[in-house]
Amino acid sequence: MAVFCLSQRLAKGLPVAHIRVWAFLATWAAAGFAPASEGILIMGDDAARDGRAGAAVASPRNASWIALNPAGIAGLERQADFELSLVYARATLRTQGIGGVPWTGESDGEEFLPVPSMAIVWPLKTGVLGLSMYSPAGAIFHFPESRSIAGHLFRHTDRNLEYAQSRLALAYAYRFDNGWAFGISVNGSLSLARTDQVTAYLLPSRGNNAWDQSLGAGFGLGVHREWERWSVGAAWQSRQWGQTFDKYRDVTPYPVDLPATVQAGAAFRILPKLEVEIDYRFINWNDVKFFHNPNSRMGFGWHNQHAVLCGIEWQATPRWDFRAGYAHATRAMNDDHVFGSALVPNVVQDQITLGCSFAPGNRSELHLALGRWLRNCQTESGRGDFYSWAGHGTRSGLEINWLSLGYTRKF
């Protein structure tokens, strides 16, 4: 449906070549819907990183590091990476208060979805060039019952939301004679969204759960340095500026820009084959009105997040690597914004992961990672704005389990 709706629009006035390109991007985006860990951001799209809970900004392994730290590809040989994550998420919602629908009990929404990505690296005479297509953000939630009494009265709406972004990034990295590497990436994005959310005026959105699209752009910067036992890395991804979803201006007049992020970390090789890394991650939700504004001003009321990511990797044999990781993020919202954010339940905070890689030959590797965002819940305090007061007592919960598969081929 997403691809069909997008193609209908693009067919009016675009060259055939452009239609093919954007239809492909739309297909990728539609395949990339996924409940995510930090708001709507997907922390990892590569099994080698995911096995370390994302603690990898200082330890590049393959072409997919374009999405995390473009400087990391500076020392890589020519290669291609293909990734697929399979995500299972279970969200629960029990609404209360005069604005909720308490007599329906607890709504239980379950989703099982794929998240693909791919990347290639090509060394030049000077520096390294990289290209990556991945899904940095996504959310899909379908509840069997309406969140609000207004949605219950108007055609059983206010219970569905779908959003995904597909991003195409071009990166360049160069390593200086002193050992420091610098990388830059520029990207374009295509976002698709639809919802039957009730507006601030307690009426169903005029978008009527139909697909809409938004084009966007942004860039990233990164640095990386390795010594005998230490390595450090840092990366900054700019805000991803995008167009407003025209069909949903009654839901929000603001564009759904993705926030800027910063990740920095250091890795230490305790033994020649055993490495530990600790990263810090910052997400600037406060800078994006769509996410930071309180619910009565057509936003989610989220605030900046800080996260600590810890990973360990052991090269057991020349062909086998094993990984484990843990990540903890601060809350993205206080208890006075739970009801307003119920269709995007951003409540999980702790992740545990395991992973491994196997090299069947000298030019290829297979990767596997398993992870779980531990179940967490928040309850609406009723001490915020009108949305908070009307949904006092609403309880929102979420847990996420996923499996990532990857293949690296060197040429």
C-alpha positions as YAML, in Angstrom:
chain: A
units: angstrom
residues:
- id: 1
  name: MET
  ca: [0.00, 0.00, 0.00]
- id: 2
  name: ALA
  ca: [2.79, 2.43, 0.88]
- id: 3
  name: VAL
  ca: [4.60, 1.80, -2.38]
- id: 4
  name: PHE
  ca: [1.37, 2.10, -4.40]
- id: 5
  name: CYS
  ca: [0.35, 5.42, -2.84]
- id: 6
  name: LEU
  ca: [3.83, 6.86, -3.28]
- id: 7
  name: SER
  ca: [4.11, 5.72, -6.88]
- id: 8
  name: GLN
  ca: [0.78, 7.31, -7.74]
- id: 9
  name: ARG
  ca: [2.10, 10.69, -6.58]
- id: 10
  name: LEU
  ca: [5.49, 10.36, -8.18]
- id: 11
  name: ALA
  ca: [4.04, 9.32, -11.52]
- id: 12
  name: LYS
  ca: [2.63, 12.82, -11.94]
- id: 13
  name: GLY
  ca: [5.51, 14.74, -13.45]
- id: 14
  name: LEU
  ca: [8.69, 12.80, -12.59]
- id: 15
  name: PRO
  ca: [11.00, 11.05, -15.05]
- id: 16
  name: VAL
  ca: [10.81, 7.26, -15.14]
- id: 17
  name: ALA
  ca: [14.32, 6.94, -13.67]
- id: 18
  name: HIS
  ca: [13.35, 9.03, -10.65]
- id: 19
  name: ILE
  ca: [10.20, 6.99, -10.16]
- id: 20
  name: ARG
  ca: [12.24, 3.80, -10.02]
- id: 21
  name: VAL
  ca: [14.68, 5.24, -7.50]
- id: 22
  name: TRP
  ca: [12.02, 6.54, -5.13]
- id: 23
  name: ALA
  ca: [9.84, 3.45, -5.51]
- id: 24
  name: PHE
  ca: [12.85, 1.43, -4.36]
- id: 25
  name: LEU
  ca: [13.39, 3.75, -1.40]
- id: 26
  name: ALA
  ca: [9.71, 3.52, -0.53]
- id: 27
  name: THR
  ca: [9.88, -0.26, -0.61]
- id: 28
  name: TRP
  ca: [12.90, -0.18, 1.70]
- id: 29
  name: ALA
  ca: [11.16, 2.21, 4.08]
- id: 30
  name: ALA
  ca: [8.00, 0.14, 4.15]
- id: 31
  name: ALA
  ca: [10.08, -2.93, 5.01]
- id: 32
  name: GLY
  ca: [11.83, -1.01, 7.77]
- id: 33
  name: PHE
  ca: [8.91, -0.28, 10.11]
- id: 34
  name: ALA
  ca: [9.98, -1.30, 13.58]
- id: 35
  name: PRO
  ca: [9.26, -0.44, 17.18]
- id: 36
  name: ALA
  ca: [12.49, 1.08, 18.40]
- id: 37
  name: SER
  ca: [14.44, 1.60, 21.57]
- id: 38
  name: GLU
  ca: [15.15, 5.29, 22.03]
- id: 39
  name: GLY
  ca: [11.93, 6.99, 21.07]
- id: 40
  name: ILE
  ca: [11.67, 6.05, 17.41]
- id: 41
  name: LEU
  ca: [15.43, 5.69, 16.82]
- id: 42
  name: ILE
  ca: [16.81, 2.26, 16.02]
- id: 43
  name: MET
  ca: [20.04, 1.92, 17.97]
- id: 44
  name: GLY
  ca: [21.68, -0.61, 15.65]
- id: 45
  name: ASP
  ca: [21.21, -1.95, 12.15]
- id: 46
  name: ASP
  ca: [24.23, -4.26, 12.03]
- id: 47
  name: ALA
  ca: [24.71, -7.58, 13.81]
- id: 48
  name: ALA
  ca: [28.38, -6.88, 14.62]
- id: 49
  name: ARG
  ca: [27.38, -3.66, 16.44]
- id: 50
  name: ASP
  ca: [24.14, -5.02, 17.85]
- id: 51
  name: GLY
  ca: [25.95, -7.86, 19.62]
- id: 52
  name: ARG
  ca: [27.82, -5.19, 21.62]
- id: 53
  name: ALA
  ca: [24.60, -3.27, 22.41]
- id: 54
  name: GLY
  ca: [25.73, -0.52, 20.03]
- id: 55
  name: ALA
  ca: [28.99, 0.20, 21.93]
- id: 56
  name: ALA
  ca: [31.13, 0.34, 18.81]
- id: 57
  name: VAL
  ca: [31.92, 3.93, 17.82]
- id: 58
  name: ALA
  ca: [35.62, 3.29, 18.53]
- id: 59
  name: SER
  ca: [35.77, -0.21, 17.00]
- id: 60
  name: PRO
  ca: [34.82, -0.29, 13.30]
- id: 61
  name: ARG
  ca: [34.40, -3.73, 11.79]
- id: 62
  name: ASN
  ca: [32.65, -3.36, 8.43]
- id: 63
  name: ALA
  ca: [30.96, -1.00, 5.96]
- id: 64
  name: SER
  ca: [27.83, -0.53, 8.07]
- id: 65
  name: TRP
  ca: [29.84, 1.79, 10.38]
- id: 66
  name: ILE
  ca: [28.93, 4.54, 7.89]
- id: 67
  name: ALA
  ca: [25.66, 4.86, 9.82]
- id: 68
  name: LEU
  ca: [27.42, 5.15, 13.20]
- id: 69
  name: ASN
  ca: [30.82, 6.75, 12.61]
- id: 70
  name: PRO
  ca: [31.88, 7.56, 9.02]
- id: 71
  name: ALA
  ca: [35.52, 7.89, 10.11]
- id: 72
  name: GLY
  ca: [35.48, 4.17, 10.93]
- id: 73
  name: ILE
  ca: [35.61, 3.11, 7.28]
- id: 74
  name: ALA
  ca: [39.04, 4.76, 6.77]
- id: 75
  name: GLY
  ca: [40.98, 1.53, 7.36]
- id: 76
  name: LEU
  ca: [38.62, -0.89, 5.61]
- id: 77
  name: GLU
  ca: [39.28, -2.74, 2.38]
- id: 78
  name: ARG
  ca: [36.74, -3.01, -0.42]
- id: 79
  name: GLN
  ca: [33.67, -4.83, 0.88]
- id: 80
  name: ALA
  ca: [29.87, -5.02, 1.02]
- id: 81
  name: ASP
  ca: [27.59, -5.73, 3.98]
- id: 82
  name: PHE
  ca: [24.02, -6.97, 4.02]
- id: 83
  name: GLU
  ca: [21.93, -6.99, 7.20]
- id: 84
  name: LEU
  ca: [18.46, -8.06, 8.26]
- id: 85
  name: SER
  ca: [16.99, -7.59, 11.73]
- id: 86
  name: LEU
  ca: [13.81, -9.40, 12.75]
- id: 87
  name: VAL
  ca: [11.99, -7.48, 15.47]
- id: 88
  name: TYR
  ca: [9.22, -8.67, 17.77]
- id: 89
  name: ALA
  ca: [7.63, -6.01, 19.96]
- id: 90
  name: ARG
  ca: [4.80, -6.23, 22.47]
- id: 91
  name: ALA
  ca: [3.14, -3.04, 23.66]
- id: 92
  name: THR
  ca: [0.41, -2.83, 26.29]
- id: 93
  name: LEU
  ca: [-1.94, 0.03, 27.05]
- id: 94
  name: ARG
  ca: [-4.56, 0.44, 29.77]
- id: 95
  name: THR
  ca: [-6.18, 3.87, 29.57]
- id: 96
  name: GLN
  ca: [-7.79, 5.56, 32.56]
- id: 97
  name: GLY
  ca: [-9.27, 8.96, 33.45]
- id: 98
  name: ILE
  ca: [-12.12, 10.88, 31.89]
- id: 99
  name: GLY
  ca: [-10.31, 10.98, 28.52]
- id: 100
  name: GLY
  ca: [-9.49, 7.26, 28.44]
- id: 101
  name: VAL
  ca: [-11.58, 4.16, 27.80]
- id: 102
  name: PRO
  ca: [-11.08, 2.21, 31.04]
- id: 103
  name: TRP
  ca: [-13.90, -0.30, 30.48]
- id: 104
  name: THR
  ca: [-12.04, -1.93, 27.54]
- id: 105
  name: GLY
  ca: [-9.30, -3.23, 29.84]
- id: 106
  name: GLU
  ca: [-5.71, -3.66, 28.68]
- id: 107
  name: SER
  ca: [-4.99, -3.44, 24.94]
- id: 108
  name: ASP
  ca: [-2.18, -5.67, 23.72]
- id: 109
  name: GLY
  ca: [-0.40, -4.88, 20.45]
- id: 110
  name: GLU
  ca: [2.13, -7.31, 18.97]
- id: 111
  name: GLU
  ca: [4.29, -6.76, 15.88]
- id: 112
  name: PHE
  ca: [6.83, -8.95, 14.06]
- id: 113
  name: LEU
  ca: [8.75, -7.00, 11.43]
- id: 114
  name: PRO
  ca: [11.92, -6.99, 9.27]
- id: 115
  name: VAL
  ca: [14.48, -4.15, 9.19]
- id: 116
  name: PRO
  ca: [16.95, -4.45, 6.25]
- id: 117
  name: SER
  ca: [20.14, -2.49, 5.58]
- id: 118
  name: MET
  ca: [23.16, -2.62, 3.29]
- id: 119
  name: ALA
  ca: [26.48, -0.81, 2.83]
- id: 120
  name: ILE
  ca: [29.53, -0.84, 0.56]
- id: 121
  name: VAL
  ca: [33.07, 0.57, 0.99]
- id: 122
  name: TRP
  ca: [35.44, 1.40, -1.84]
- id: 123
  name: PRO
  ca: [39.06, 2.53, -1.11]
- id: 124
  name: LEU
  ca: [40.33, 5.30, -3.38]
- id: 125
  name: LYS
  ca: [43.86, 6.48, -4.10]
- id: 126
  name: THR
  ca: [43.22, 9.06, -1.40]
- id: 127
  name: GLY
  ca: [40.74, 8.11, 1.29]
- id: 128
  name: VAL
  ca: [37.80, 5.71, 1.32]
- id: 129
  name: LEU
  ca: [34.32, 6.12, -0.17]
- id: 130
  name: GLY
  ca: [31.23, 4.49, 1.29]
- id: 131
  name: LEU
  ca: [27.53, 4.16, 0.50]
- id: 132
  name: SER
  ca: [24.85, 2.90, 2.88]
- id: 133
  name: MET
  ca: [21.10, 2.43, 2.87]
- id: 134
  name: TYR
  ca: [19.49, 1.84, 6.26]
- id: 135
  name: SER
  ca: [16.47, 2.64, 8.43]
- id: 136
  name: PRO
  ca: [17.49, 4.84, 11.37]
- id: 137
  name: ALA
  ca: [13.99, 5.27, 12.74]
- id: 138
  name: GLY
  ca: [10.63, 3.57, 12.79]
- id: 139
  name: ALA
  ca: [7.54, 2.87, 14.84]
- id: 140
  name: ILE
  ca: [4.46, 0.78, 14.19]
- id: 141
  name: PHE
  ca: [1.76, 0.23, 16.79]
- id: 142
  name: HIS
  ca: [-1.75, -1.13, 16.37]
- id: 143
  name: PHE
  ca: [-3.94, -1.42, 19.44]
- id: 144
  name: PRO
  ca: [-7.28, -3.27, 19.31]
- id: 145
  name: GLU
  ca: [-8.99, -0.53, 21.34]
- id: 146
  name: SER
  ca: [-9.02, 3.27, 21.10]
- id: 147
  name: ARG
  ca: [-6.72, 5.22, 23.37]
- id: 148
  name: SER
  ca: [-9.33, 7.93, 24.09]
- id: 149
  name: ILE
  ca: [-13.07, 8.30, 24.55]
- id: 150
  name: ALA
  ca: [-13.04, 10.69, 21.56]
- id: 151
  name: GLY
  ca: [-11.50, 7.98, 19.37]
- id: 152
  name: HIS
  ca: [-13.98, 5.44, 20.70]
- id: 153
  name: LEU
  ca: [-16.90, 7.66, 19.69]
- id: 154
  name: PHE
  ca: [-15.50, 8.57, 16.25]
- id: 155
  name: ARG
  ca: [-15.34, 5.34, 14.20]
- id: 156
  name: HIS
  ca: [-13.09, 3.50, 16.65]
- id: 157
  name: THR
  ca: [-10.04, 5.65, 15.76]
- id: 158
  name: ASP
  ca: [-7.04, 6.83, 17.85]
- id: 159
  name: ARG
  ca: [-5.37, 3.43, 18.02]
- id: 160
  name: ASN
  ca: [-2.95, 3.17, 15.07]
- id: 161
  name: LEU
  ca: [0.34, 4.84, 14.14]
- id: 162
  name: GLU
  ca: [2.98, 3.87, 11.57]
- id: 163
  name: TYR
  ca: [6.17, 5.75, 10.73]
- id: 164
  name: ALA
  ca: [9.44, 4.80, 9.06]
- id: 165
  name: GLN
  ca: [12.41, 6.55, 7.53]
- id: 166
  name: SER
  ca: [14.75, 5.13, 4.91]
- id: 167
  name: ARG
  ca: [18.09, 6.88, 4.53]
- id: 168
  name: LEU
  ca: [20.70, 6.81, 1.76]
- id: 169
  name: ALA
  ca: [24.12, 8.03, 2.97]
- id: 170
  name: LEU
  ca: [27.29, 8.80, 1.03]
- id: 171
  name: ALA
  ca: [30.46, 8.91, 3.15]
- id: 172
  name: TYR
  ca: [34.12, 9.77, 2.73]
- id: 173
  name: ALA
  ca: [36.91, 9.05, 5.24]
- id: 174
  name: TYR
  ca: [40.59, 9.90, 5.31]
- id: 175
  name: ARG
  ca: [43.34, 8.81, 7.70]
- id: 176
  name: PHE
  ca: [46.10, 11.35, 8.36]
- id: 177
  name: ASP
  ca: [49.76, 10.48, 8.87]
- id: 178
  name: ASN
  ca: [49.39, 10.97, 12.64]
- id: 179
  name: GLY
  ca: [46.88, 8.10, 12.81]
- id: 180
  name: TRP
  ca: [43.72, 10.14, 13.25]
- id: 181
  name: ALA
  ca: [40.90, 9.45, 10.80]
- id: 182
  name: PHE
  ca: [38.19, 11.93, 9.87]
- id: 183
  name: GLY
  ca: [34.90, 11.09, 8.14]
- id: 184
  name: ILE
  ca: [31.92, 12.93, 6.76]
- id: 185
  name: SER
  ca: [28.59, 11.67, 5.45]
- id: 186
  name: VAL
  ca: [25.72, 13.37, 3.64]
- id: 187
  name: ASN
  ca: [22.34, 11.76, 3.31]
- id: 188
  name: GLY
  ca: [18.87, 12.04, 1.92]
- id: 189
  name: SER
  ca: [15.84, 10.40, 3.43]
- id: 190
  name: LEU
  ca: [12.30, 9.36, 2.63]
- id: 191
  name: SER
  ca: [9.79, 9.06, 5.48]
- id: 192
  name: LEU
  ca: [6.35, 7.46, 5.28]
- id: 193
  name: ALA
  ca: [3.65, 7.85, 7.91]
- id: 194
  name: ARG
  ca: [-0.02, 7.33, 8.62]
- id: 195
  name: THR
  ca: [-2.21, 7.46, 11.72]
- id: 196
  name: ASP
  ca: [-5.80, 7.68, 12.88]
- id: 197
  name: GLN
  ca: [-4.76, 9.72, 15.92]
- id: 198
  name: VAL
  ca: [-7.26, 12.17, 17.40]
- id: 199
  name: THR
  ca: [-6.18, 15.82, 17.10]
- id: 200
  name: ALA
  ca: [-5.82, 18.42, 19.87]
- id: 201
  name: TYR
  ca: [-9.45, 19.40, 19.13]
- id: 202
  name: LEU
  ca: [-10.57, 15.82, 19.95]
- id: 203
  name: LEU
  ca: [-11.53, 15.11, 16.34]
- id: 204
  name: PRO
  ca: [-10.20, 12.37, 14.02]
- id: 205
  name: SER
  ca: [-7.35, 13.50, 11.80]
- id: 206
  name: ARG
  ca: [-8.29, 14.53, 8.28]
- id: 207
  name: GLY
  ca: [-5.47, 12.27, 7.12]
- id: 208
  name: ASN
  ca: [-7.81, 9.34, 7.84]
- id: 209
  name: ASN
  ca: [-4.95, 6.86, 8.29]
- id: 210
  name: ALA
  ca: [-3.78, 7.36, 4.67]
- id: 211
  name: TRP
  ca: [-0.11, 7.28, 3.74]
- id: 212
  name: ASP
  ca: [1.85, 10.51, 3.46]
- id: 213
  name: GLN
  ca: [5.52, 11.16, 2.65]
- id: 214
  name: SER
  ca: [8.32, 13.52, 3.62]
- id: 215
  name: LEU
  ca: [11.74, 14.07, 2.05]
- id: 216
  name: GLY
  ca: [14.65, 15.08, 4.25]
- id: 217
  name: ALA
  ca: [18.40, 15.65, 4.44]
- id: 218
  name: GLY
  ca: [21.21, 15.75, 6.98]
- id: 219
  name: PHE
  ca: [24.90, 15.01, 7.49]
- id: 220
  name: GLY
  ca: [27.32, 13.41, 9.92]
- id: 221
  name: LEU
  ca: [30.90, 13.88, 11.14]
- id: 222
  name: GLY
  ca: [33.22, 11.44, 12.87]
- id: 223
  name: VAL
  ca: [36.76, 10.89, 14.16]
- id: 224
  name: HIS
  ca: [38.65, 7.71, 15.01]
- id: 225
  name: ARG
  ca: [42.10, 6.79, 16.32]
- id: 226
  name: GLU
  ca: [43.76, 3.48, 17.19]
- id: 227
  name: TRP
  ca: [46.82, 2.69, 19.30]
- id: 228
  name: GLU
  ca: [48.28, -0.65, 20.29]
- id: 229
  name: ARG
  ca: [45.72, -1.37, 23.00]
- id: 230
  name: TRP
  ca: [43.43, 1.68, 22.95]
- id: 231
  name: SER
  ca: [41.09, 3.10, 20.37]
- id: 232
  name: VAL
  ca: [38.73, 6.07, 20.57]
- id: 233
  name: GLY
  ca: [35.94, 7.37, 18.39]
- id: 234
  name: ALA
  ca: [33.28, 10.06, 18.31]
- id: 235
  name: ALA
  ca: [30.49, 10.85, 15.90]
- id: 236
  name: TRP
  ca: [27.86, 13.54, 15.49]
- id: 237
  name: GLN
  ca: [24.77, 13.09, 13.35]
- id: 238
  name: SER
  ca: [23.02, 16.33, 12.51]
- id: 239
  name: ARG
  ca: [19.32, 16.91, 12.85]
- id: 240
  name: GLN
  ca: [17.57, 15.27, 9.90]
- id: 241
  name: TRP
  ca: [15.51, 18.10, 8.45]
- id: 242
  name: GLY
  ca: [12.35, 17.02, 6.68]
- id: 243
  name: GLN
  ca: [9.17, 18.25, 5.06]
- id: 244
  name: THR
  ca: [5.91, 18.51, 6.98]
- id: 245
  name: PHE
  ca: [3.41, 15.70, 6.47]
- id: 246
  name: ASP
  ca: [0.71, 17.67, 4.65]
- id: 247
  name: LYS
  ca: [-2.12, 15.24, 5.38]
- id: 248
  name: TYR
  ca: [-1.47, 15.42, 9.12]
- id: 249
  name: ARG
  ca: [-1.09, 19.15, 9.74]
- id: 250
  name: ASP
  ca: [-4.11, 18.86, 12.06]
- id: 251
  name: VAL
  ca: [-2.12, 16.36, 14.15]
- id: 252
  name: THR
  ca: [1.04, 18.50, 14.12]
- id: 253
  name: PRO
  ca: [2.02, 21.63, 12.19]
- id: 254
  name: TYR
  ca: [5.69, 20.75, 12.67]
- id: 255
  name: PRO
  ca: [7.91, 18.60, 10.44]
- id: 256
  name: VAL
  ca: [8.89, 15.24, 11.92]
- id: 257
  name: ASP
  ca: [12.62, 15.99, 12.00]
- id: 258
  name: LEU
  ca: [14.84, 13.40, 13.64]
- id: 259
  name: PRO
  ca: [17.04, 14.84, 16.42]
- id: 260
  name: ALA
  ca: [20.79, 15.30, 16.36]
- id: 261
  name: THR
  ca: [22.77, 12.61, 18.17]
- id: 262
  name: VAL
  ca: [26.28, 12.41, 19.63]
- id: 263
  name: GLN
  ca: [28.12, 9.21, 20.49]
- id: 264
  name: ALA
  ca: [31.65, 8.98, 21.87]
- id: 265
  name: GLY
  ca: [33.57, 6.09, 23.37]
- id: 266
  name: ALA
  ca: [36.81, 4.30, 24.07]
- id: 267
  name: ALA
  ca: [37.81, 0.66, 23.62]
- id: 268
  name: PHE
  ca: [40.58, -1.13, 25.51]
- id: 269
  name: ARG
  ca: [42.12, -4.49, 24.64]
- id: 270
  name: ILE
  ca: [42.49, -6.21, 28.00]
- id: 271
  name: LEU
  ca: [44.17, -9.08, 26.16]
- id: 272
  name: PRO
  ca: [45.25, -9.18, 22.51]
- id: 273
  name: LYS
  ca: [42.00, -11.03, 21.66]
- id: 274
  name: LEU
  ca: [39.67, -9.47, 24.26]
- id: 275
  name: GLU
  ca: [38.28, -5.94, 23.87]
- id: 276
  name: VAL
  ca: [35.96, -3.89, 26.08]
- id: 277
  name: GLU
  ca: [34.27, -0.66, 25.00]
- id: 278
  name: ILE
  ca: [32.17, 1.94, 26.83]
- id: 279
  name: ASP
  ca: [30.24, 4.60, 24.88]
- id: 280
  name: TYR
  ca: [28.14, 7.61, 25.80]
- id: 281
  name: ARG
  ca: [25.19, 8.61, 23.62]
- id: 282
  name: PHE
  ca: [23.15, 11.82, 23.64]
- id: 283
  name: ILE
  ca: [19.85, 12.43, 21.81]
- id: 284
  name: ASN
  ca: [18.72, 16.03, 21.44]
- id: 285
  name: TRP
  ca: [14.91, 15.65, 21.53]
- id: 286
  name: ASN
  ca: [14.57, 19.17, 23.01]
- id: 287
  name: ASP
  ca: [15.58, 20.71, 19.69]
- id: 288
  name: VAL
  ca: [12.66, 19.22, 17.73]
- id: 289
  name: LYS
  ca: [9.26, 20.77, 18.42]
- id: 290
  name: PHE
  ca: [7.33, 17.73, 17.20]
- id: 291
  name: PHE
  ca: [8.87, 15.58, 19.93]
- id: 292
  name: HIS
  ca: [9.63, 18.08, 22.69]
- id: 293
  name: ASN
  ca: [6.50, 20.26, 22.83]
- id: 294
  name: PRO
  ca: [3.92, 19.16, 25.40]
- id: 295
  name: ASN
  ca: [0.92, 17.24, 24.11]
- id: 296
  name: SER
  ca: [-1.49, 20.20, 24.17]
- id: 297
  name: ARG
  ca: [0.88, 21.97, 21.75]
- id: 298
  name: MET
  ca: [0.83, 18.99, 19.36]
- id: 299
  name: GLY
  ca: [4.00, 17.27, 20.54]
- id: 300
  name: PHE
  ca: [4.98, 14.26, 22.65]
- id: 301
  name: GLY
  ca: [6.64, 16.10, 25.54]
- id: 302
  name: TRP
  ca: [9.90, 14.15, 25.27]
- id: 303
  name: HIS
  ca: [13.17, 15.55, 26.61]
- id: 304
  name: ASN
  ca: [16.85, 14.85, 25.94]
- id: 305
  name: GLN
  ca: [18.13, 11.34, 26.56]
- id: 306
  name: HIS
  ca: [21.51, 10.15, 27.79]
- id: 307
  name: ALA
  ca: [22.65, 6.55, 27.40]
- id: 308
  name: VAL
  ca: [25.62, 4.42, 28.46]
- id: 309
  name: LEU
  ca: [26.51, 1.47, 26.23]
- id: 310
  name: CYS
  ca: [28.93, -1.28, 27.24]
- id: 311
  name: GLY
  ca: [30.23, -4.03, 24.98]
- id: 312
  name: ILE
  ca: [32.79, -6.84, 25.06]
- id: 313
  name: GLU
  ca: [34.23, -8.85, 22.16]
- id: 314
  name: TRP
  ca: [36.40, -11.98, 22.29]
- id: 315
  name: GLN
  ca: [38.21, -13.40, 19.27]
- id: 316
  name: ALA
  ca: [38.12, -17.01, 20.38]
- id: 317
  name: THR
  ca: [39.74, -18.38, 17.19]
- id: 318
  name: PRO
  ca: [40.82, -16.91, 13.86]
- id: 319
  name: ARG
  ca: [37.30, -17.73, 12.58]
- id: 320
  name: TRP
  ca: [35.05, -17.14, 15.60]
- id: 321
  name: ASP
  ca: [34.27, -13.91, 17.49]
- id: 322
  name: PHE
  ca: [31.85, -13.67, 20.41]
- id: 323
  name: ARG
  ca: [30.16, -10.52, 21.78]
- id: 324
  name: ALA
  ca: [27.92, -9.34, 24.60]
- id: 325
  name: GLY
  ca: [26.59, -5.97, 25.63]
- id: 326
  name: TYR
  ca: [24.38, -3.90, 27.91]
- id: 327
  name: ALA
  ca: [22.86, -0.45, 27.39]
- id: 328
  name: HIS
  ca: [20.90, 1.84, 29.68]
- id: 329
  name: ALA
  ca: [19.10, 5.02, 28.62]
- id: 330
  name: THR
  ca: [17.46, 7.68, 30.74]
- id: 331
  name: ARG
  ca: [13.71, 8.25, 30.39]
- id: 332
  name: ALA
  ca: [12.60, 10.24, 27.38]
- id: 333
  name: MET
  ca: [9.48, 11.52, 29.11]
- id: 334
  name: ASN
  ca: [8.21, 12.19, 32.60]
- id: 335
  name: ASP
  ca: [5.09, 10.54, 33.97]
- id: 336
  name: ASP
  ca: [2.99, 13.56, 32.99]
- id: 337
  name: HIS
  ca: [3.23, 12.76, 29.25]
- id: 338
  name: VAL
  ca: [2.36, 9.05, 29.19]
- id: 339
  name: PHE
  ca: [-1.21, 9.41, 27.93]
- id: 340
  name: GLY
  ca: [-0.26, 11.80, 25.13]
- id: 341
  name: SER
  ca: [2.54, 9.46, 23.94]
- id: 342
  name: ALA
  ca: [0.58, 6.24, 24.28]
- id: 343
  name: LEU
  ca: [0.60, 5.52, 20.53]
- id: 344
  name: VAL
  ca: [4.43, 5.71, 20.63]
- id: 345
  name: PRO
  ca: [5.25, 4.11, 24.00]
- id: 346
  name: ASN
  ca: [8.80, 5.31, 24.55]
- id: 347
  name: VAL
  ca: [9.30, 3.63, 27.93]
- id: 348
  name: VAL
  ca: [12.04, 0.97, 27.60]
- id: 349
  name: GLN
  ca: [15.43, 1.78, 29.09]
- id: 350
  name: ASP
  ca: [17.61, -1.34, 29.43]
- id: 351
  name: GLN
  ca: [18.95, -3.63, 26.71]
- id: 352
  name: ILE
  ca: [20.99, -6.85, 26.87]
- id: 353
  name: THR
  ca: [22.61, -8.48, 23.84]
- id: 354
  name: LEU
  ca: [24.66, -11.46, 22.66]
- id: 355
  name: GLY
  ca: [26.32, -12.03, 19.30]
- id: 356
  name: CYS
  ca: [28.93, -13.86, 17.27]
- id: 357
  name: SER
  ca: [30.69, -13.85, 13.90]
- id: 358
  name: PHE
  ca: [32.03, -16.75, 11.85]
- id: 359
  name: ALA
  ca: [34.45, -16.47, 8.94]
- id: 360
  name: PRO
  ca: [33.95, -19.48, 6.64]
- id: 361
  name: GLY
  ca: [36.72, -18.15, 4.40]
- id: 362
  name: ASN
  ca: [39.23, -15.36, 4.11]
- id: 363
  name: ARG
  ca: [36.87, -13.06, 2.21]
- id: 364
  name: SER
  ca: [33.51, -13.48, 3.94]
- id: 365
  name: GLU
  ca: [31.93, -13.35, 7.39]
- id: 366
  name: LEU
  ca: [28.57, -14.31, 8.86]
- id: 367
  name: HIS
  ca: [27.15, -12.37, 11.83]
- id: 368
  name: LEU
  ca: [24.42, -13.12, 14.35]
- id: 369
  name: ALA
  ca: [23.09, -11.06, 17.26]
- id: 370
  name: LEU
  ca: [20.24, -11.50, 19.73]
- id: 371
  name: GLY
  ca: [18.89, -8.74, 21.93]
- id: 372
  name: ARG
  ca: [16.15, -7.80, 24.32]
- id: 373
  name: TRP
  ca: [14.91, -4.44, 25.55]
- id: 374
  name: LEU
  ca: [13.61, -5.36, 28.98]
- id: 375
  name: ARG
  ca: [9.93, -4.71, 29.62]
- id: 376
  name: ASN
  ca: [9.20, -1.42, 31.31]
- id: 377
  name: CYS
  ca: [6.04, 0.54, 32.10]
- id: 378
  name: GLN
  ca: [5.09, 4.10, 32.99]
- id: 379
  name: THR
  ca: [1.88, 5.41, 34.54]
- id: 380
  name: GLU
  ca: [0.34, 8.80, 33.78]
- id: 381
  name: SER
  ca: [0.58, 11.08, 36.82]
- id: 382
  name: GLY
  ca: [-2.15, 13.51, 35.77]
- id: 383
  name: ARG
  ca: [0.01, 16.47, 36.89]
- id: 384
  name: GLY
  ca: [0.76, 17.88, 33.44]
- id: 385
  name: ASP
  ca: [-1.42, 19.58, 30.82]
- id: 386
  name: PHE
  ca: [-4.97, 18.76, 29.73]
- id: 387
  name: TYR
  ca: [-3.92, 15.48, 28.10]
- id: 388
  name: SER
  ca: [-2.21, 14.42, 31.29]
- id: 389
  name: TRP
  ca: [-5.17, 15.32, 33.49]
- id: 390
  name: ALA
  ca: [-7.69, 13.61, 31.18]
- id: 391
  name: GLY
  ca: [-5.65, 10.39, 31.04]
- id: 392
  name: HIS
  ca: [-4.69, 10.21, 34.72]
- id: 393
  name: GLY
  ca: [-3.77, 6.62, 35.62]
- id: 394
  name: THR
  ca: [-3.10, 5.41, 32.06]
- id: 395
  name: ARG
  ca: [-0.42, 2.71, 32.03]
- id: 396
  name: SER
  ca: [1.84, 2.12, 29.01]
- id: 397
  name: GLY
  ca: [4.29, -0.78, 28.64]
- id: 398
  name: LEU
  ca: [6.72, -2.12, 26.04]
- id: 399
  name: GLU
  ca: [9.22, -4.91, 25.48]
- id: 400
  name: ILE
  ca: [11.27, -5.64, 22.35]
- id: 401
  name: ASN
  ca: [13.10, -8.78, 21.23]
- id: 402
  name: TRP
  ca: [15.13, -8.97, 18.05]
- id: 403
  name: LEU
  ca: [17.49, -11.10, 15.99]
- id: 404
  name: SER
  ca: [20.03, -9.61, 13.56]
- id: 405
  name: LEU
  ca: [21.67, -11.49, 10.70]
- id: 406
  name: GLY
  ca: [24.55, -10.12, 8.64]
- id: 407
  name: TYR
  ca: [26.88, -11.06, 5.83]
- id: 408
  name: THR
  ca: [30.15, -9.33, 4.92]
- id: 409
  name: ARG
  ca: [31.88, -9.95, 1.61]
- id: 410
  name: LYS
  ca: [35.35, -8.59, 0.89]
- id: 411
  name: PHE
  ca: [36.57, -8.14, -2.69]
...
